[in-house]
Amino acid sequence: MYDTAQAKKVSQTWLAEFAGAIASGDAKAVAQTFLPEGWLRDVLTFTWNFRALEGRDKITSYLADTLVPAQISNITLDESPHLGPAEEMFSPREGPGLRLRLRLKLLLHWERAAHG
């Protein structure tokens, strides 16, 4: 079980790797920050389409054409009340994990993203 401070520390560690991969423009490096069967849900972040992709191969393929044009920068944890890093039970099979929200700047506007 994570307390709030631990959840924030783990989230910041993951975020540093994720933000570095985003900054490098390397789609495969970004996909490696997800679990092997992890999901990327694009809700108007990389394109004007809603997409849900499962698995690193699909995420890599999708980001190969969309990551660099999105010009994502200034990625930070959203620490608003009830949106900050917290432990969450995803399913009995998967067990607990962390839920977090991100704030980021895109080419044309600021956006929020969710992970977890």
N, C-alpha and C positions, 0 to 999 in steps of 0.2 A: 504494500500500500504506500502511496506517495502522499506526503503532506504537501501543503501549498508551496513551501520553499523548495522541496525536492522536485516537484513537478515543474517549477519554473527553471531550476538549474538544468534538468534533463532537456527541457524544451529549448533553452538557450544553446546548449551544446549541439542539439540537432539543427537548430536554426543557423548556427555558424557554418556548418557543413553545407546545408541547403543553400544559403545565401551565396556562399563561395562558388558553388556549382552554377547557380543562376548567373552570377557575375562573369563566370568564365565562358558562358554561352555554350557549354557542353551538355547536350541533351542526355547523353548516357550517364554523365556524372550526376545530373539532377535525378534521373530515374533510380540511380543507386541509393539515393537517400530514402527511397520508399521500401517497404517490405516486398519480398518477391511477388506476393499476390496482392500488393497494395493497390489502392485506387487513386487516380487523379480525377477530380471533378472540376472541369473547366466551366465556370459560370461567368462567361463574358470577360475572361481575363486574357487568354491568348488569342481568341477569335471572337466574333460576334455570334458564335454558335454555343449551344449547351452540349457538352461532351462528358462522358464518363468512361474512363479507360481502366481496365484491370490488368495488372502485371507490368513488370519493368520493360519488356519488349514493346508492348503497345504504347507505353508512356514515352519511351525513347523515340519510337517512330513518329508519334504525334509531335513531340517537341522539336524534332529535327528541323521542321519547317516553321514552327510557330514561336519558339523561344526567343531567338534573337530579335525578330521584328517587334515583339511585345515591349522590349526595352524596359524590363522590370528592374527597379532599384529601390533603395531605402526600405528594405524588408525589416520589420520589427514585430515583436510579439504584441498582440492587442491585449492590454491588461485592464480593459474596461470591466466593471463589475459583472460577474457571471459569464464573462468571455475569456478570462485569463486561463492559463494552463491549469488543468485539473485532471485527476484520474477519472476514468470512465470504464464501465464494464461493457464491452462490445458484444460479447456472447459467451455462454458457458464454455464453448470449445476454444475460443480465442483468448479468453481471460481478460484481465484488465489492461488498459493502455492509457495513453494520454490524449486528451482532446485539447487542441489549442487553435487560436485564431491568429491570423497574421494581418498586418497592415503593410501595404506596399504601394509604390508609385509605378504607374504604367506610363507609356509614351504620352497619352492624352488625358489621363485622369488618375485619381487615387482610388484604390480598391481595397476590399477586405477579402481574405481567403480563409478557409477552414482546413485544418488537418486533424485527422483522427476519426 
